[in-house]
Amino acid sequence: MRAVDLVIRKSLHSEVALINQVADYIINSGGKRLRPALVLLSAGVFGKVNSHHHTLAAVVEFIHTATLLHDDVVDESSMRRGRATANTLFGNAASVLVGDFVYSRAFQMMVEVQNMRVMEILSEATNIIAEGEVLQLLNINDADISDEDYLRVIHYKTAKLFEAATRLGAVVCDASAESENALAEYGMRIGTAFQLIDDVLDLSGESENIGKNLGDDIAEGKPTLPLLFAMRNGNVAQKNLIRQAIEQGGLNDISEVIQAVKETGALDYVRTIAETESKLACQAIENLPKNQHHQALIDLANFAVNRSY
């Protein structure tokens, strides 16, 4: 990971001072670095971590960083990872344009690996992530979407990059198609679990721990799975309250909404789904070589659902 960090810092350098300022700020603002770690761990299962993996781990982090820069503008977010968002400090225009720079730098770095399969995986992933962003935008303030519609957004917007990260580790090691697909399923499932727990924490965590304002999704009118479950299973007053919160956005009734979500058992319901995804992720890779990297993937799947941040 130290080697990946060196690649990140070297590759983000630009002759344009503002790009350096914004890029340094977002890269230095913390984050779990899960996606680049998945590239290395997936490669390590086969005992082969090399400089190409370091480059691709940085590429995956750049794609993620670019989406964060754009997301915070779209969502009008003011806090991420416990700090002011880049758009709050530097403005929307700078955030969008530096996000474009980070994206394009990621594609420059992909070419360095000289592997068409790598290009295929990452170009498909970035396209699907963009589709997920648009799908989420269409779902804003829509209290009538199905669970399937919501999970589709998760798979596109979040889990696809996890899947790409684990797939890349296998591809650069020339692993079999069976091993590649096993790791891809693992990535997709823990990415799904990770986002589901994020949705739970948005309604039950502590701002200091989760690094953003509690109730951000409600404020933006996002119909997350805990809200959809609570709306289906609550009493008439609770259903009306949550529907209004989704359709109008804002934080006027945040305390009441959180109380309704807890009383209907929505948080436990979503946690159970996330735990199932985590278990299926571990099952997907049970036939891969057993070593410390394999164990770390199992531990990471458990962390995804047991974390408080």
KEDRENKOL-146372 format. One record per residue (C-alpha): residue number from 0; residue in three letters; x, z, y. Coordinates in Angstrom, 3 decimals, always signed. Each point is the difference from the previous one (the first is absolute). Layout:
N
<pt resi="NUM" resn="ALA" xx="X" zz="Z" yy="Y"/>
...
//
This chain:
309
<pt resi="0" resn="MET" xx="+0.000" zz="+0.000" yy="+0.000"/>
<pt resi="1" resn="ARG" xx="+2.957" zz="+0.577" yy="+2.329"/>
<pt resi="2" resn="ALA" xx="+1.120" zz="-3.547" yy="-0.753"/>
<pt resi="3" resn="VAL" xx="-3.515" zz="-1.242" yy="+0.823"/>
<pt resi="4" resn="ASP" xx="+0.062" zz="+1.924" yy="+3.261"/>
<pt resi="5" resn="LEU" xx="+3.249" zz="-1.721" yy="+0.969"/>
<pt resi="6" resn="VAL" xx="-1.564" zz="-3.400" yy="-0.709"/>
<pt resi="7" resn="ILE" xx="-3.051" zz="+0.936" yy="+2.084"/>
<pt resi="8" resn="ARG" xx="+2.047" zz="+1.030" yy="+3.012"/>
<pt resi="9" resn="LYS" xx="+2.329" zz="-2.974" yy="-0.161"/>
<pt resi="10" resn="SER" xx="-2.824" zz="-2.511" yy="-0.448"/>
<pt resi="11" resn="LEU" xx="-2.142" zz="+1.308" yy="+2.850"/>
<pt resi="12" resn="HIS" xx="+2.674" zz="-0.592" yy="+2.619"/>
<pt resi="13" resn="SER" xx="-0.964" zz="-2.468" yy="+2.710"/>
<pt resi="14" resn="GLU" xx="+1.508" zz="-1.226" yy="+3.242"/>
<pt resi="15" resn="VAL" xx="-3.339" zz="+0.882" yy="+1.616"/>
<pt resi="16" resn="ALA" xx="+0.130" zz="+3.642" yy="+1.093"/>
<pt resi="17" resn="LEU" xx="-3.751" zz="+0.674" yy="-0.265"/>
<pt resi="18" resn="ILE" xx="-0.038" zz="-1.146" yy="-3.626"/>
<pt resi="19" resn="ASN" xx="+2.761" zz="+2.495" yy="-0.785"/>
<pt resi="20" resn="GLN" xx="-1.857" zz="+2.788" yy="+1.798"/>
<pt resi="21" resn="VAL" xx="-3.330" zz="-0.511" yy="-1.742"/>
<pt resi="22" resn="ALA" xx="+1.504" zz="-0.749" yy="-3.414"/>
<pt resi="23" resn="ASP" xx="+2.287" zz="+3.031" yy="+0.138"/>
<pt resi="24" resn="TYR" xx="-2.905" zz="+2.200" yy="+1.026"/>
<pt resi="25" resn="ILE" xx="-2.282" zz="-1.023" yy="-2.850"/>
<pt resi="26" resn="ILE" xx="+2.757" zz="+0.045" yy="-2.655"/>
<pt resi="27" resn="ASN" xx="+1.254" zz="+3.410" yy="+1.136"/>
<pt resi="28" resn="SER" xx="-3.464" zz="+1.541" yy="+0.168"/>
<pt resi="29" resn="GLY" xx="+0.096" zz="+1.172" yy="-3.596"/>
<pt resi="30" resn="GLY" xx="-2.237" zz="-1.235" yy="-2.772"/>
<pt resi="31" resn="LYS" xx="+0.295" zz="+0.484" yy="-3.731"/>
<pt resi="32" resn="ARG" xx="+1.859" zz="-3.282" yy="-0.702"/>
<pt resi="33" resn="LEU" xx="-2.009" zz="-0.237" yy="-3.227"/>
<pt resi="34" resn="ARG" xx="-0.160" zz="-3.776" yy="-0.121"/>
<pt resi="35" resn="PRO" xx="+3.748" zz="-0.637" yy="+0.206"/>
<pt resi="36" resn="ALA" xx="+0.576" zz="+2.850" yy="-2.457"/>
<pt resi="37" resn="LEU" xx="-2.299" zz="-1.778" yy="-2.452"/>
<pt resi="38" resn="VAL" xx="+2.174" zz="-3.117" yy="+0.116"/>
<pt resi="39" resn="LEU" xx="+3.081" zz="+2.049" yy="-0.948"/>
<pt resi="40" resn="LEU" xx="-1.728" zz="+2.132" yy="-2.627"/>
<pt resi="41" resn="SER" xx="-1.553" zz="-3.035" yy="-1.686"/>
<pt resi="42" resn="ALA" xx="+3.410" zz="-1.662" yy="-0.180"/>
<pt resi="43" resn="GLY" xx="+1.574" zz="+3.230" yy="-1.214"/>
<pt resi="44" resn="VAL" xx="-2.309" zz="+0.050" yy="-3.008"/>
<pt resi="45" resn="PHE" xx="+2.076" zz="-2.937" yy="-1.248"/>
<pt resi="46" resn="GLY" xx="+3.273" zz="+1.594" yy="+1.110"/>
<pt resi="47" resn="LYS" xx="+0.782" zz="-2.640" yy="+2.620"/>
<pt resi="48" resn="VAL" xx="-0.178" zz="+0.928" yy="+3.684"/>
<pt resi="49" resn="ASN" xx="+1.998" zz="-2.408" yy="+2.160"/>
<pt resi="50" resn="SER" xx="+0.341" zz="-1.213" yy="+3.586"/>
<pt resi="51" resn="HIS" xx="-2.913" zz="-2.423" yy="-0.387"/>
<pt resi="52" resn="HIS" xx="-2.228" zz="+2.970" yy="-0.769"/>
<pt resi="53" resn="HIS" xx="+1.235" zz="+1.753" yy="+3.147"/>
<pt resi="54" resn="THR" xx="-0.849" zz="-3.095" yy="+2.033"/>
<pt resi="55" resn="LEU" xx="-3.455" zz="-0.362" yy="-1.537"/>
<pt resi="56" resn="ALA" xx="-0.728" zz="+3.710" yy="+0.400"/>
<pt resi="57" resn="ALA" xx="+0.733" zz="-0.434" yy="+3.712"/>
<pt resi="58" resn="VAL" xx="-2.215" zz="-3.110" yy="+0.092"/>
<pt resi="59" resn="VAL" xx="-2.896" zz="+1.948" yy="-1.498"/>
<pt resi="60" resn="GLU" xx="+0.489" zz="+2.755" yy="+2.577"/>
<pt resi="61" resn="PHE" xx="+0.072" zz="-2.614" yy="+2.795"/>
<pt resi="62" resn="ILE" xx="-3.279" zz="-1.522" yy="-1.161"/>
<pt resi="63" resn="HIS" xx="-1.529" zz="+3.470" yy="-0.087"/>
<pt resi="64" resn="THR" xx="+1.417" zz="+0.824" yy="+3.458"/>
<pt resi="65" resn="ALA" xx="-1.364" zz="-3.214" yy="+1.486"/>
<pt resi="66" resn="THR" xx="-3.474" zz="+0.771" yy="-1.329"/>
<pt resi="67" resn="LEU" xx="+0.186" zz="+3.508" yy="+1.516"/>
<pt resi="68" resn="LEU" xx="+0.939" zz="-1.386" yy="+3.406"/>
<pt resi="69" resn="HIS" xx="-2.937" zz="-2.399" yy="-0.120"/>
<pt resi="70" resn="ASP" xx="-2.408" zz="+2.522" yy="-1.554"/>
<pt resi="71" resn="ASP" xx="+0.544" zz="+2.566" yy="+2.721"/>
<pt resi="72" resn="VAL" xx="-0.870" zz="-2.587" yy="+2.648"/>
<pt resi="73" resn="VAL" xx="-3.140" zz="-1.123" yy="-1.838"/>
<pt resi="74" resn="ASP" xx="-1.076" zz="+3.599" yy="-0.707"/>
<pt resi="75" resn="GLU" xx="+1.023" zz="+1.264" yy="+3.460"/>
<pt resi="76" resn="SER" xx="+1.858" zz="+2.827" yy="-1.750"/>
<pt resi="77" resn="SER" xx="+1.934" zz="+2.506" yy="+2.084"/>
<pt resi="78" resn="MET" xx="+1.866" zz="+1.930" yy="-2.704"/>
<pt resi="79" resn="ARG" xx="+1.760" zz="-0.907" yy="-3.242"/>
<pt resi="80" resn="ARG" xx="+2.436" zz="+2.074" yy="-2.083"/>
<pt resi="81" resn="GLY" xx="-0.424" zz="+2.831" yy="+2.487"/>
<pt resi="82" resn="ARG" xx="+1.264" zz="-2.037" yy="+2.971"/>
<pt resi="83" resn="ALA" xx="-1.505" zz="-2.237" yy="+2.643"/>
<pt resi="84" resn="THR" xx="-0.568" zz="-3.527" yy="-1.301"/>
<pt resi="85" resn="ALA" xx="+2.189" zz="-2.837" yy="+1.285"/>
<pt resi="86" resn="ASN" xx="-2.931" zz="-1.579" yy="+1.829"/>
<pt resi="87" resn="THR" xx="-0.609" zz="+3.276" yy="+1.841"/>
<pt resi="88" resn="LEU" xx="+3.608" zz="+0.085" yy="+1.208"/>
<pt resi="89" resn="PHE" xx="+0.831" zz="-3.669" yy="+0.460"/>
<pt resi="90" resn="GLY" xx="-3.412" zz="-1.644" yy="+0.369"/>
<pt resi="91" resn="ASN" xx="-2.085" zz="-2.253" yy="-2.233"/>
<pt resi="92" resn="ALA" xx="+1.788" zz="-3.227" yy="+0.883"/>
<pt resi="93" resn="ALA" xx="+3.434" zz="+1.349" yy="-0.914"/>
<pt resi="94" resn="SER" xx="-1.301" zz="+1.459" yy="-3.277"/>
<pt resi="95" resn="VAL" xx="-1.622" zz="-3.256" yy="-1.108"/>
<pt resi="96" resn="LEU" xx="+2.997" zz="-2.142" yy="+0.925"/>
<pt resi="97" resn="VAL" xx="+2.579" zz="+2.324" yy="-1.563"/>
<pt resi="98" resn="GLY" xx="-2.216" zz="+0.130" yy="-3.086"/>
<pt resi="99" resn="ASP" xx="+0.283" zz="-3.800" yy="-0.121"/>
<pt resi="100" resn="PHE" xx="+3.787" zz="+0.288" yy="+0.306"/>
<pt resi="101" resn="VAL" xx="+0.165" zz="+2.484" yy="-2.885"/>
<pt resi="102" resn="TYR" xx="-2.172" zz="-2.301" yy="-2.156"/>
<pt resi="103" resn="SER" xx="+2.131" zz="-3.051" yy="+0.724"/>
<pt resi="104" resn="ARG" xx="+3.235" zz="+1.916" yy="-0.607"/>
<pt resi="105" resn="ALA" xx="-1.391" zz="+1.040" yy="-3.387"/>
<pt resi="106" resn="PHE" xx="-0.465" zz="-3.658" yy="-0.935"/>
<pt resi="107" resn="GLN" xx="+3.525" zz="-0.838" yy="+1.127"/>
<pt resi="108" resn="MET" xx="+1.300" zz="+2.697" yy="-2.336"/>
<pt resi="109" resn="MET" xx="-2.111" zz="-1.220" yy="-2.930"/>
<pt resi="110" resn="VAL" xx="+1.774" zz="-3.350" yy="+0.173"/>
<pt resi="111" resn="GLU" xx="+3.380" zz="+1.720" yy="-0.415"/>
<pt resi="112" resn="VAL" xx="-0.913" zz="+1.028" yy="-3.547"/>
<pt resi="113" resn="GLN" xx="-0.310" zz="-3.691" yy="-0.994"/>
<pt resi="114" resn="ASN" xx="-2.815" zz="+0.627" yy="-2.469"/>
<pt resi="115" resn="MET" xx="-3.184" zz="-2.072" yy="+0.237"/>
<pt resi="116" resn="ARG" xx="-1.970" zz="+2.536" yy="-2.061"/>
<pt resi="117" resn="VAL" xx="+0.854" zz="+2.669" yy="+2.579"/>
<pt resi="118" resn="MET" xx="-1.251" zz="-2.279" yy="+2.772"/>
<pt resi="119" resn="GLU" xx="-3.196" zz="-0.627" yy="-1.949"/>
<pt resi="120" resn="ILE" xx="-0.695" zz="+3.713" yy="-0.531"/>
<pt resi="121" resn="LEU" xx="+0.627" zz="+1.037" yy="+3.591"/>
<pt resi="122" resn="SER" xx="-1.729" zz="-2.942" yy="+1.672"/>
<pt resi="123" resn="GLU" xx="-3.092" zz="+0.594" yy="-2.143"/>
<pt resi="124" resn="ALA" xx="+0.093" zz="+3.735" yy="+0.755"/>
<pt resi="125" resn="THR" xx="+0.226" zz="-0.478" yy="+3.775"/>
<pt resi="126" resn="ASN" xx="-2.880" zz="-2.479" yy="-0.074"/>
<pt resi="127" resn="ILE" xx="-2.224" zz="+2.321" yy="-2.032"/>
<pt resi="128" resn="ILE" xx="+0.871" zz="+2.961" yy="+2.240"/>
<pt resi="129" resn="ALA" xx="-1.126" zz="-2.048" yy="+3.007"/>
<pt resi="130" resn="GLU" xx="-3.262" zz="-0.830" yy="-1.773"/>
<pt resi="131" resn="GLY" xx="-0.472" zz="+3.721" yy="-0.682"/>
<pt resi="132" resn="GLU" xx="+0.471" zz="+0.777" yy="+3.690"/>
<pt resi="133" resn="VAL" xx="-2.708" zz="-2.508" yy="+0.916"/>
<pt resi="134" resn="LEU" xx="-2.334" zz="+1.303" yy="-2.718"/>
<pt resi="135" resn="GLN" xx="+0.429" zz="+3.519" yy="+1.341"/>
<pt resi="136" resn="LEU" xx="-0.772" zz="-1.233" yy="+3.498"/>
<pt resi="137" resn="LEU" xx="-3.219" zz="-1.600" yy="-1.273"/>
<pt resi="138" resn="ASN" xx="-0.983" zz="+3.285" yy="-1.680"/>
<pt resi="139" resn="ILE" xx="+0.341" zz="+2.094" yy="+3.163"/>
<pt resi="140" resn="ASN" xx="-3.296" zz="+1.735" yy="+0.888"/>
<pt resi="141" resn="ASP" xx="-1.637" zz="-1.339" yy="-3.177"/>
<pt resi="142" resn="ALA" xx="-1.572" zz="+2.903" yy="-1.886"/>
<pt resi="143" resn="ASP" xx="-1.465" zz="-2.269" yy="-2.680"/>
<pt resi="144" resn="ILE" xx="+3.142" zz="-1.333" yy="-1.681"/>
<pt resi="145" resn="SER" xx="+0.358" zz="+0.649" yy="-3.728"/>
<pt resi="146" resn="ASP" xx="+2.742" zz="+2.011" yy="-1.679"/>
<pt resi="147" resn="GLU" xx="+1.275" zz="-3.295" yy="-1.415"/>
<pt resi="148" resn="ASP" xx="+0.288" zz="-1.475" yy="+3.505"/>
<pt resi="149" resn="TYR" xx="+1.964" zz="+3.024" yy="+1.143"/>
<pt resi="150" resn="LEU" xx="+2.322" zz="-0.001" yy="-3.023"/>
<pt resi="151" resn="ARG" xx="+0.676" zz="-3.684" yy="+0.595"/>
<pt resi="152" resn="VAL" xx="+1.305" zz="+0.872" yy="+3.460"/>
<pt resi="153" resn="ILE" xx="+2.265" zz="+2.691" yy="-1.506"/>
<pt resi="154" resn="HIS" xx="+1.351" zz="-2.419" yy="-2.609"/>
<pt resi="155" resn="TYR" xx="+0.738" zz="-2.643" yy="+2.619"/>
<pt resi="156" resn="LYS" xx="+1.145" zz="+2.087" yy="+2.936"/>
<pt resi="157" resn="THR" xx="+1.988" zz="+2.780" yy="-1.687"/>
<pt resi="158" resn="ALA" xx="+0.471" zz="-0.371" yy="-3.741"/>
<pt resi="159" resn="LYS" xx="+1.205" zz="-3.616" yy="+0.104"/>
<pt resi="160" resn="LEU" xx="+3.298" zz="+0.957" yy="+1.661"/>
<pt resi="161" resn="PHE" xx="+0.539" zz="+2.790" yy="-2.554"/>
<pt resi="162" resn="GLU" xx="-0.587" zz="-2.585" yy="-2.722"/>
<pt resi="163" resn="ALA" xx="+2.434" zz="-2.439" yy="+1.601"/>
<pt resi="164" resn="ALA" xx="+2.670" zz="+2.722" yy="+0.278"/>
<pt resi="165" resn="THR" xx="-0.124" zz="+0.925" yy="-3.681"/>
<pt resi="166" resn="ARG" xx="-0.224" zz="-3.638" yy="-1.084"/>
<pt resi="167" resn="LEU" xx="+3.111" zz="-0.885" yy="+2.031"/>
<pt resi="168" resn="GLY" xx="+2.114" zz="+2.643" yy="-1.723"/>
<pt resi="169" resn="ALA" xx="-0.790" zz="-1.605" yy="-3.346"/>
<pt resi="170" resn="VAL" xx="+0.383" zz="-3.623" yy="+1.136"/>
<pt resi="171" resn="VAL" xx="+3.490" zz="+0.433" yy="+1.457"/>
<pt resi="172" resn="CYS" xx="+1.060" zz="+1.645" yy="-3.258"/>
<pt resi="173" resn="ASP" xx="-1.318" zz="-3.000" yy="-1.993"/>
<pt resi="174" resn="ALA" xx="-2.363" zz="+2.283" yy="-1.884"/>
<pt resi="175" resn="SER" xx="-2.567" zz="-1.495" yy="-2.363"/>
<pt resi="176" resn="ALA" xx="-3.382" zz="-1.143" yy="+1.296"/>
<pt resi="177" resn="GLU" xx="-1.562" zz="+2.881" yy="-1.937"/>
<pt resi="178" resn="SER" xx="+2.221" zz="+2.565" yy="+1.742"/>
<pt resi="179" resn="GLU" xx="-0.580" zz="-1.614" yy="+3.384"/>
<pt resi="180" resn="ASN" xx="-3.778" zz="+0.144" yy="-0.475"/>
<pt resi="181" resn="ALA" xx="+0.159" zz="+3.609" yy="-1.177"/>
<pt resi="182" resn="LEU" xx="+1.860" zz="+1.033" yy="+3.148"/>
<pt resi="183" resn="ALA" xx="-2.349" zz="-2.075" yy="+2.148"/>
<pt resi="184" resn="GLU" xx="-2.997" zz="+1.841" yy="-1.452"/>
<pt resi="185" resn="TYR" xx="+1.771" zz="+3.305" yy="+0.586"/>
<pt resi="186" resn="GLY" xx="+0.574" zz="-0.939" yy="+3.665"/>
<pt resi="187" resn="MET" xx="-3.561" zz="-1.147" yy="+0.565"/>
<pt resi="188" resn="ARG" xx="-1.435" zz="+3.177" yy="-1.511"/>
<pt resi="189" resn="ILE" xx="+2.173" zz="+2.511" yy="+1.842"/>
<pt resi="190" resn="GLY" xx="-0.538" zz="-1.954" yy="+3.220"/>
<pt resi="191" resn="THR" xx="-3.750" zz="+0.377" yy="-0.531"/>
<pt resi="192" resn="ALA" xx="+0.373" zz="+3.705" yy="-0.806"/>
<pt resi="193" resn="PHE" xx="+2.198" zz="+0.487" yy="+3.043"/>
<pt resi="194" resn="GLN" xx="-2.576" zz="-1.496" yy="+2.370"/>
<pt resi="195" resn="LEU" xx="-2.877" zz="+1.933" yy="-1.560"/>
<pt resi="196" resn="ILE" xx="+1.877" zz="+3.257" yy="+0.590"/>
<pt resi="197" resn="ASP" xx="+0.680" zz="-1.113" yy="+3.578"/>
<pt resi="198" resn="ASP" xx="-3.778" zz="-0.343" yy="+0.402"/>
<pt resi="199" resn="VAL" xx="-0.494" zz="+3.513" yy="-1.380"/>
<pt resi="200" resn="LEU" xx="+2.672" zz="+1.455" yy="+2.300"/>
<pt resi="201" resn="ASP" xx="-1.567" zz="-1.683" yy="+3.020"/>
<pt resi="202" resn="LEU" xx="-3.001" zz="+2.263" yy="-0.578"/>
<pt resi="203" resn="SER" xx="+1.673" zz="+3.122" yy="-1.370"/>
<pt resi="204" resn="GLY" xx="+3.668" zz="+0.158" yy="+0.984"/>
<pt resi="205" resn="GLU" xx="+1.844" zz="+1.593" yy="+2.874"/>
<pt resi="206" resn="SER" xx="+1.097" zz="-2.249" yy="+2.869"/>
<pt resi="207" resn="GLU" xx="+3.471" zz="+1.545" yy="-0.061"/>
<pt resi="208" resn="ASN" xx="+0.383" zz="-0.889" yy="-3.690"/>
<pt resi="209" resn="ILE" xx="-1.571" zz="-3.453" yy="-0.130"/>
<pt resi="210" resn="GLY" xx="+1.725" zz="-1.129" yy="+3.202"/>
<pt resi="211" resn="LYS" xx="-3.082" zz="-1.419" yy="+1.659"/>
<pt resi="212" resn="ASN" xx="-3.210" zz="+1.229" yy="+1.563"/>
<pt resi="213" resn="LEU" xx="-2.583" zz="+1.378" yy="-2.432"/>
<pt resi="214" resn="GLY" xx="-3.056" zz="-2.234" yy="-0.184"/>
<pt resi="215" resn="ASP" xx="+1.738" zz="-3.163" yy="+1.224"/>
<pt resi="216" resn="ASP" xx="-2.004" zz="-2.107" yy="-2.467"/>
<pt resi="217" resn="ILE" xx="-3.295" zz="+1.429" yy="+1.230"/>
<pt resi="218" resn="ALA" xx="+1.030" zz="-0.536" yy="+3.603"/>
<pt resi="219" resn="GLU" xx="+0.590" zz="-3.685" yy="-0.775"/>
<pt resi="220" resn="GLY" xx="-3.245" zz="-0.362" yy="-1.961"/>
<pt resi="221" resn="LYS" xx="+1.772" zz="-0.721" yy="-3.295"/>
<pt resi="222" resn="PRO" xx="-2.282" zz="+0.482" yy="-3.033"/>
<pt resi="223" resn="THR" xx="+2.442" zz="+1.684" yy="-2.413"/>
<pt resi="224" resn="LEU" xx="-0.903" zz="+0.940" yy="-3.568"/>
<pt resi="225" resn="PRO" xx="-0.577" zz="+3.735" yy="+0.683"/>
<pt resi="226" resn="LEU" xx="-2.445" zz="-0.911" yy="+2.773"/>
<pt resi="227" resn="LEU" xx="-1.818" zz="-2.569" yy="-2.161"/>
<pt resi="228" resn="PHE" xx="-0.357" zz="+2.499" yy="-2.868"/>
<pt resi="229" resn="ALA" xx="-1.223" zz="+2.780" yy="+2.316"/>
<pt resi="230" resn="MET" xx="-2.515" zz="-2.334" yy="+1.614"/>
<pt resi="231" resn="ARG" xx="-1.407" zz="-0.988" yy="-3.404"/>
<pt resi="232" resn="ASN" xx="-0.156" zz="+3.551" yy="-1.357"/>
<pt resi="233" resn="GLY" xx="-0.802" zz="+2.148" yy="+3.023"/>
<pt resi="234" resn="ASN" xx="-3.366" zz="+1.195" yy="+1.209"/>
<pt resi="235" resn="VAL" xx="-1.936" zz="-2.010" yy="+2.573"/>
<pt resi="236" resn="ALA" xx="+1.656" zz="+1.733" yy="+2.962"/>
<pt resi="237" resn="GLN" xx="+3.481" zz="-0.508" yy="-1.450"/>
<pt resi="238" resn="LYS" xx="-0.678" zz="-3.665" yy="-0.783"/>
<pt resi="239" resn="ASN" xx="-1.216" zz="-0.657" yy="+3.529"/>
<pt resi="240" resn="LEU" xx="+2.923" zz="+1.899" yy="+1.514"/>
<pt resi="241" resn="ILE" xx="+2.640" zz="-1.952" yy="-1.933"/>
<pt resi="242" resn="ARG" xx="-1.733" zz="-3.339" yy="+0.533"/>
<pt resi="243" resn="GLN" xx="-0.031" zz="+0.641" yy="+3.727"/>
<pt resi="244" resn="ALA" xx="+3.673" zz="+1.030" yy="-0.047"/>
<pt resi="245" resn="ILE" xx="+1.003" zz="-3.234" yy="-1.743"/>
<pt resi="246" resn="GLU" xx="-2.205" zz="-2.268" yy="+2.086"/>
<pt resi="247" resn="GLN" xx="+0.915" zz="+1.517" yy="+3.351"/>
<pt resi="248" resn="GLY" xx="+3.549" zz="+1.303" yy="-0.570"/>
<pt resi="249" resn="GLY" xx="+1.437" zz="+2.782" yy="+2.116"/>
<pt resi="250" resn="LEU" xx="+0.538" zz="+3.682" yy="-0.711"/>
<pt resi="251" resn="ASN" xx="-3.126" zz="+1.557" yy="+1.471"/>
<pt resi="252" resn="ASP" xx="-1.229" zz="+1.364" yy="-3.356"/>
<pt resi="253" resn="ILE" xx="+3.325" zz="+0.232" yy="-1.818"/>
<pt resi="254" resn="SER" xx="-0.435" zz="+3.643" yy="-1.098"/>
<pt resi="255" resn="GLU" xx="-3.479" zz="-0.652" yy="-1.366"/>
<pt resi="256" resn="VAL" xx="+1.117" zz="-3.152" yy="-1.802"/>
<pt resi="257" resn="ILE" xx="+2.941" zz="+1.786" yy="-1.646"/>
<pt resi="258" resn="GLN" xx="-2.312" zz="+2.812" yy="-1.057"/>
<pt resi="259" resn="ALA" xx="-2.444" zz="-2.498" yy="-1.545"/>
<pt resi="260" resn="VAL" xx="+2.824" zz="-1.760" yy="-1.842"/>
<pt resi="261" resn="LYS" xx="+1.165" zz="+3.303" yy="-1.480"/>
<pt resi="262" resn="GLU" xx="-3.490" zz="+1.190" yy="-0.950"/>
<pt resi="263" resn="THR" xx="-0.838" zz="-3.217" yy="-1.870"/>
<pt resi="264" resn="GLY" xx="+3.155" zz="+0.188" yy="-2.122"/>
<pt resi="265" resn="ALA" xx="+1.290" zz="-3.280" yy="+1.411"/>
<pt resi="266" resn="LEU" xx="+3.595" zz="+1.174" yy="+0.302"/>
<pt resi="267" resn="ASP" xx="+0.138" zz="+1.124" yy="-3.642"/>
<pt resi="268" resn="TYR" xx="-1.631" zz="-3.277" yy="-1.084"/>
<pt resi="269" resn="VAL" xx="+2.617" zz="-2.121" yy="+1.777"/>
<pt resi="270" resn="ARG" xx="+2.858" zz="+2.199" yy="-1.210"/>
<pt resi="271" resn="THR" xx="-1.215" zz="-0.531" yy="-3.582"/>
<pt resi="272" resn="ILE" xx="+0.083" zz="-3.768" yy="+0.455"/>
<pt resi="273" resn="ALA" xx="+3.508" zz="+0.230" yy="+1.466"/>
<pt resi="274" resn="GLU" xx="+1.160" zz="+2.164" yy="-2.912"/>
<pt resi="275" resn="THR" xx="-1.373" zz="-2.566" yy="-2.458"/>
<pt resi="276" resn="GLU" xx="+1.935" zz="-2.759" yy="+1.778"/>
<pt resi="277" resn="SER" xx="+3.155" zz="+2.120" yy="-0.175"/>
<pt resi="278" resn="LYS" xx="-0.415" zz="+0.573" yy="-3.743"/>
<pt resi="279" resn="LEU" xx="-0.614" zz="-3.706" yy="-0.623"/>
<pt resi="280" resn="ALA" xx="+3.123" zz="-0.796" yy="+2.025"/>
<pt resi="281" resn="CYS" xx="+2.071" zz="+2.215" yy="-2.284"/>
<pt resi="282" resn="GLN" xx="-1.586" zz="-1.538" yy="-3.102"/>
<pt resi="283" resn="ALA" xx="+0.864" zz="-3.496" yy="+1.253"/>
<pt resi="284" resn="ILE" xx="+3.736" zz="+0.727" yy="-0.180"/>
<pt resi="285" resn="GLU" xx="+0.081" zz="+2.210" yy="-3.093"/>
<pt resi="286" resn="ASN" xx="+1.752" zz="-2.690" yy="-2.083"/>
<pt resi="287" resn="LEU" xx="+2.774" zz="-0.665" yy="+2.519"/>
<pt resi="288" resn="PRO" xx="+3.516" zz="+1.440" yy="-0.481"/>
<pt resi="289" resn="LYS" xx="+0.126" zz="+3.767" yy="+0.453"/>
<pt resi="290" resn="ASN" xx="+2.583" zz="+1.268" yy="+2.501"/>
<pt resi="291" resn="GLN" xx="+0.151" zz="+1.987" yy="+3.230"/>
<pt resi="292" resn="HIS" xx="-1.496" zz="-2.906" yy="+1.955"/>
<pt resi="293" resn="HIS" xx="-2.952" zz="-0.239" yy="-2.373"/>
<pt resi="294" resn="GLN" xx="-0.538" zz="+3.755" yy="+0.343"/>
<pt resi="295" resn="ALA" xx="+0.168" zz="-0.320" yy="+3.785"/>
<pt resi="296" resn="LEU" xx="-2.797" zz="-2.595" yy="-0.136"/>
<pt resi="297" resn="ILE" xx="-2.118" zz="+2.462" yy="-1.997"/>
<pt resi="298" resn="ASP" xx="+0.791" zz="+2.763" yy="+2.501"/>
<pt resi="299" resn="LEU" xx="-0.884" zz="-2.314" yy="+2.881"/>
<pt resi="300" resn="ALA" xx="-3.379" zz="-0.784" yy="-1.544"/>
<pt resi="301" resn="ASN" xx="-0.686" zz="+3.739" yy="-0.183"/>
<pt resi="302" resn="PHE" xx="+1.177" zz="+0.527" yy="+3.578"/>
<pt resi="303" resn="ALA" xx="-2.351" zz="-2.736" yy="+1.239"/>
<pt resi="304" resn="VAL" xx="-3.044" zz="+2.061" yy="-0.965"/>
<pt resi="305" resn="ASN" xx="+1.278" zz="+3.575" yy="+0.470"/>
<pt resi="306" resn="ARG" xx="+1.473" zz="-0.291" yy="+3.492"/>
<pt resi="307" resn="SER" xx="-1.266" zz="+1.625" yy="+3.200"/>
<pt resi="308" resn="TYR" xx="+1.632" zz="-2.503" yy="+2.380"/>
//
